[in-house]
Every structure is written in structure tokens, then in C-alpha cells.
């Protein structure tokens, strides 16, 4: 049995609740006072706030979508699990993740009287600066320019 089995079970429960569009079950994976930061910076506190924010999403915009975790590194410190990785929401009918939906995610799970629950979640859209228009422009400007010949242009050497 993996050292992270408890975390894996909780994460699988979260993914299943999302896939079924069940805002209450999704929020039930979090502590009563959890902090949830969405990709756009909106912050929701506690199960009630998380459920309330996800009901309309599951009913309309994210209906039929599923969570996909590409990379997830989990470590444990006592009764706390910290996980960090890349993930995304895969819209209904899609089989591949578009770069624009990829996010860096951090989970913090703690042991409670009701078992392991997420106490914090942070979701930030992954936008590597070097791939942005400004990043590419800055990289091109920072490349060393060709150095002129020490003998000057068009000079001949005898």
C-alpha cells in the first residue's frame, strides 16, 4: 500500500464528484473552513462557498467535463499532505487538454474527524512567460547581436 493511499483516495473522490457534476460531493472533499482559489483568482471559503460556486458551473459551463491530473507530486509531513502538479478541466467531448486550460495546482490535505479532507486548493492558469508574445519579443531582443569584424566592413587583409 502506498504511503499516499489516503490522499489518492480523496483525490479520486474529488475527481469522481466533478465528473458526476455533484457540487455537494465535490465540496464534501474539503474541510468546513477550506480555502479554495480558482484559476481566475476568485476565492471561496468553506464547503458552503465551494458548493455554491460550483453548482452553476456544473449545471451549465462545465457540465459533462472532467478533471485531469497530468503530474502530481505528493509529500507527507505528519498528518498533512501537500501535493503540487499540473492539471486541467477537460471539456465534454474533448480527449486532449489544450494549453490554454492547463493549470498549476496545489492541494493541502489534513486529517480531520471525518477522515482526510482538503484544507486548501490553489489553481493558477499555466502561462509560461517565455511562450507569451512579450516573452518571445524580450528573448529576441536579449540575444547577442552579431559582432562587427575588428577590421571594419569591407577591409581586406594583406
C-alpha positions as CSV (number, residue, x, y, z in Angstrom):
1,X,0.0,0.0,0.0
2,X,1.3,3.4,-1.0
3,X,2.3,5.9,1.7
4,X,-0.1,8.3,-0.2
5,X,-3.1,6.0,-0.4
6,X,-5.2,8.2,1.8
7,X,-4.5,11.2,-0.5
8,X,-5.1,9.2,-3.6
9,X,-8.5,8.0,-2.4
10,X,-9.5,11.6,-1.5
11,X,-8.3,12.9,-4.8
12,X,-10.2,10.1,-6.7
13,X,-13.3,11.1,-4.8
14,X,-12.9,14.7,-5.8
15,X,-12.4,13.7,-9.5
16,X,-15.5,11.5,-9.4
17,X,-17.6,14.2,-7.8
18,X,-16.6,16.6,-10.6
19,X,-17.3,14.1,-13.3
20,X,-20.8,13.5,-11.9
21,X,-21.4,17.2,-11.6
22,X,-22.2,16.9,-7.9
23,X,-21.3,20.2,-6.2
24,X,-22.1,18.9,-2.7
25,X,-20.0,15.8,-3.1
26,X,-17.2,17.9,-4.6
27,X,-17.3,20.4,-1.7
28,X,-17.6,17.5,0.7
29,X,-13.9,16.7,-0.1
30,X,-12.9,19.9,1.7
31,X,-12.8,21.0,5.3
32,X,-15.6,23.2,6.7
33,X,-13.2,26.2,6.6
34,X,-11.2,25.3,3.5
35,X,-9.7,28.0,1.2
36,X,-10.3,27.4,-2.5
37,X,-8.6,29.7,-5.0
38,X,-9.9,29.3,-8.6
39,X,-7.9,29.8,-11.8
40,X,-9.1,33.4,-12.1
41,X,-8.2,34.3,-8.5
42,X,-11.7,34.1,-7.1
43,X,-11.5,32.7,-3.5
44,X,-14.2,30.7,-1.8
45,X,-14.2,29.8,1.9
46,X,-15.5,26.5,3.3
47,X,-17.7,23.7,1.9
48,X,-20.7,26.0,1.5
49,X,-18.7,28.6,-0.5
50,X,-17.2,25.8,-2.7
51,X,-20.5,24.1,-3.3
52,X,-22.3,27.4,-4.0
53,X,-19.7,28.4,-6.6
54,X,-19.7,25.0,-8.4
55,X,-23.4,24.5,-8.7
56,X,-23.9,26.8,-11.6
57,X,-20.6,25.7,-13.2
58,X,-21.7,22.0,-13.1
59,X,-25.2,22.9,-14.3
60,X,-24.0,24.8,-17.4
61,X,-20.5,25.7,-18.3
62,X,-18.7,22.7,-17.0
63,X,-21.5,20.1,-17.5
64,X,-20.0,16.8,-18.6
65,X,-16.4,18.0,-18.1
66,X,-13.8,16.1,-16.1
67,X,-10.7,16.8,-14.1
68,X,-7.4,15.5,-15.5
69,X,-4.2,15.4,-13.5
70,X,-1.1,15.3,-15.6
71,X,1.5,15.4,-12.9
72,X,1.0,15.3,-9.2
73,X,3.8,15.2,-6.7
74,X,2.6,14.3,-3.2
75,X,4.6,14.6,0.0
76,X,3.5,14.0,3.6
77,X,4.5,15.8,6.8
78,X,2.8,14.2,9.8
79,X,-0.9,14.4,9.2
80,X,-0.6,16.9,6.3
81,X,-0.3,16.0,2.7
82,X,1.0,18.6,0.2
83,X,0.5,18.0,-3.5
84,X,1.6,20.0,-6.4
85,X,1.3,19.4,-10.1
86,X,-0.3,20.2,-13.5
87,X,-4.0,19.6,-14.2
88,X,-6.9,20.8,-16.3
89,X,-10.6,20.6,-16.9
90,X,-11.3,18.6,-19.9
91,X,-14.5,19.8,-21.6
92,X,-17.2,17.4,-22.6
93,X,-16.3,15.6,-25.8
94,X,-12.6,16.5,-25.7
95,X,-9.9,13.9,-25.4
96,X,-6.9,16.2,-25.2
97,X,-6.0,19.2,-23.0
98,X,-5.5,22.5,-24.7
99,X,-2.5,24.5,-23.4
100,X,-4.9,27.4,-22.5
101,X,-6.7,25.1,-19.9
102,X,-3.6,23.8,-18.3
103,X,-3.1,24.9,-14.7
104,X,-0.5,24.6,-11.9
105,X,-2.4,23.3,-8.8
106,X,-1.5,22.9,-5.1
107,X,-3.6,20.8,-2.7
108,X,-3.2,20.7,1.1
109,X,-5.0,17.8,2.8
110,X,-5.3,17.4,6.5
111,X,-6.7,14.7,8.8
112,X,-10.0,15.5,10.4
113,X,-12.5,13.6,12.5
114,X,-14.2,12.8,9.2
115,X,-11.0,11.5,7.6
116,X,-8.6,13.2,5.2
117,X,-10.0,16.4,3.7
118,X,-8.6,19.2,1.5
119,X,-7.9,22.4,3.6
120,X,-6.6,24.4,0.7
121,X,-6.6,24.4,-3.1
122,X,-4.8,26.8,-5.4
123,X,-5.4,26.7,-9.2
124,X,-3.4,29.0,-11.4
125,X,-3.5,29.0,-15.2
126,X,-0.1,28.0,-16.5
127,X,1.2,30.8,-18.7
128,X,4.9,30.4,-19.2
129,X,6.3,33.9,-19.9
130,X,8.8,32.7,-22.4
131,X,5.9,31.5,-24.7
132,X,4.0,34.8,-24.5
133,X,4.3,37.4,-27.2
134,X,6.1,39.7,-24.8
135,X,8.4,36.9,-23.6
136,X,9.3,35.9,-27.2
137,X,10.0,39.6,-28.1
138,X,12.1,40.1,-25.0
139,X,14.1,36.9,-25.7
140,X,14.7,38.1,-29.2
141,X,15.9,41.5,-28.0
142,X,18.3,39.9,-25.4
143,X,20.1,37.7,-28.0
144,X,23.6,38.9,-28.6
145,X,23.8,40.7,-31.9
146,X,26.5,39.7,-34.4
147,X,29.7,41.4,-33.6
148,X,31.3,43.6,-36.3
149,X,34.6,42.5,-37.7
150,X,37.5,44.1,-35.8
151,X,38.9,45.1,-39.2
152,X,35.8,47.0,-40.2
153,X,33.4,46.3,-43.0
154,X,34.9,45.6,-46.4
155,X,38.6,45.8,-45.4
156,X,41.0,43.5,-46.9
157,X,43.8,41.8,-45.2
158,X,47.2,41.7,-46.9
